[in-house]
Amino acid sequence: MKCATHTLPVDGYVLYRAAASSLLHQLHALSNRLPPRLGGTWLRGEPGLPALLNTGAMQAIAASYLGDEARPVRAILFDKRPSDNWALGWHQDRTIAVRERREVAGYGPWTVKQGILHVAPPFAVIEAMVTLRIHLDDTPRDNAPLLVSPGSHRLGLVAERDIAAAVSACGVMTCLAAAGDVWAYATPILHASAASSGHAHRRVLQVDYTATKLPEGLDWLGI
């Protein structure tokens, strides 16, 4: 069930209550197979995952903003626990995962994260994406809920030196969730999270969707 209080174009976030409840059994099984990794685990080639994210409720949510061509192009499993915990300062997501390096005007710099090639594209590519965060566990205030700055996705590319001022001007929203809830975000929104405390797990599957085709032989890595 969609929470109608907020809208993605204006606020940059929308809560879909229990939208992923039917997926929890499979997603728990997936997370139990993977060792936790500080900062999250990029998922690629996991059996059954494309079927969960390319069809059904997740694809429908993404398609409601991006059209029927919406597809998942990156998935990261975050698992905060007492032995593997971290905090994340305010930032924008500015890179995409691609299959191979090609020198294309406007794309760069290039980086490698967990062996996966990433590049910073023209910011319009980021602005044309939607990010879904699927909650595998309850996320109350003491279990590291995501913090977002409402409306900051409409500021364009925010220079690092200006992020604190942008957050101060836009304010902060704490995105509480129950297991099975899905938060949809405009991918450029400024966001942060604290370290988890008092809970065994704070697992979130973050999935980026797009309908954009990349130019000159560049190709999304996909899932």
N, C-alpha and C positions, 0 to 999 in steps of 0.2 A: 504494500500500500504506500502510495506516494504521500509524503508530508508536504502539503501545498503552501506552507508558510513562506518558503523561499523559492526563487527561480534561478536557474543557471545563468541566463543572460545578464540579470541585474546583480544578483548576490554572488554568483560563482559557485554555488553549492546547493544540493537538494538531497534530502534524506528519503530513501526508499525502504520503508520498514518491512522486515522479514522477506525481502525480495529474493534472498539467496538461501532461505531456510532449507529448501529441498536439496541444495548442493552441499550442505555441511558435512554429511557423512563422507562423501568422496573427497572433499577438501581436507577434512581431518586426516583421512588415510594418507593423502598426499603429504601433508605436513609431517606426519609421523615417520615417513620414509626418509625425510631429508634432515641432515644434521643442521642445527641452527648456525647461522653465519652472522657475525656482527655487521650490522648495516643492511641486512637483507640478502636474499638469494635470488638471482635472476633465473627464471625458469624457461627452459627451451627443450622441446622434444619430450615432455612428460606425457606418458600415455593417458588418453582420455581428457586431458585438459583442453585441447582445442574444441572438442565437442561441447564441453561445459560453457565455454566462453563465446563460441561462434554462433550459438543457437539459444533459444529460450529467453529467459528473463534478462540476462546480462546483455545479450545482443539487442534485445528490444529497447532497453534503456538507452544504450548508445545510439541506436538508430533513430530514436525519438529526437535526438539533437543533431545527428550527422547525416541522416538518411540511410537508405537500405544498404549502401555500400560500406557502412561502418564495419570495421574488423579489428580484432585485437592485434597489436603489434609489439607489445612488451608486457611481461608479467613478472612481478617481483613479490616474493613471499617474505614478509617481515615477521620475525618471531622474537619478541622481547620477553626475556625471562631473567630471574635473578642472576644466573650465571652468564648470560649474554644480553647485556642491556646497554642502552646508549640514549643520548639526547640529540636532537637535531635543531639547529638554529634556523632563523627565518631565511627563506630562500625561494627561488623560482626553479622549477624544472625547465632546463634549457637545452637538453640534448636528446637525441633519438638513437635507437640501436639499429644498425644497418648490417647487411651481409658482407660487403666488401668496400674497401676504400676506393673512391673515385674522386678526382679533383674536379669539383664543380663550383662555379662562382657562387659565393654567398654561403658555402658550407665549410665550417671550420670554427674553432680548432677541433682536432681529432683526439680522442682519448680511448683507453681500453679499461673496462671495468669487469673484473672477474672473467677475463679472457674474451669479453664481448666488445666489439668495436662500436664506439659512439661518436657522434658528430653533433656540433651545434648548427642547426639549420637556420635559414631566415626565420625570424620570430613568428611570421605569419603561419608557418607550419605548426608551431606549438599552439598558436591561438586557434587553430582549426581542429584541435584534439579535445577529447573528453577522457577523464580519468575516473575509473570506478574503484572504490576501496571496499572490498568484501570482508566483513568482520567474522572471523571464525570463533571469537570469544567475546564475552561481554566487555565493554570498554567504558567503565565509569570514570569519574574524574581522576582517581588515583591509579588508573591503568593506562596512562600515556595516550589519551585521546588526541587526535590530530587537532591542531590549532590552525585556523585560517583567518585571513584578513578580508572581510567582506568587500566585494567590489574591486579588489586590487587586480583582478584579472583584466580589468578595463584600462589599466595604466600602461599597457605595452611592456616592453623590456625595461625593467627597473635596474638601474646601475647599483652595484653592491653598496656604494656609499649612501644611496638614497633609500635603501630598504627599511631601515629603522624609522625614518620619517614617514614613509608610506604606510607602514603598519600603525604608527601613531595616528595618522590622519584617518585611516579606514577603520581602525578598531580591530578587535579580536573576537572570534567565534570559537567556542569549544564544541567539538563534534563528538558528543557522546553516542554510544551505540550499544545495541544488544547483539548477541550472536545471531547471524543471519541477516542483519541489516546491511544495506549498501548505501554508502555516500557517493554521489556523483559530483565531480568537481570540474570546473573549467581548468584545464591543465596548467595555464600560466598563473593561477592564483598563488599568492604568497602564503607559505605554510611553514609550520614548525611542530615539534613535539618534544615533551620532556621524557626523561627516563621513567620506566614503569616502576611501580612500588606495590608490594603487598599481594601480588597475584603470580600464579605459576606461569601463565602465558598471556601474551597480548599478540595474537596472530592476526595478520591482515594480509589478504592477497590484493595487491594493487595492480590494476590492469589499465593500460593506455589503449585507447581506440582512436582510429582515424578513418577518414574516407579519402584522404589525399594520396595521390600518386607522386612519387619522387622523380626528379628529372635526370636525364642523361645517364641512364644505367644504374643509378642508385636504387637500392631496394631495401625496404623495411626488413629487419631480421625476422619479425613475427614470433610466434610461440610454438 
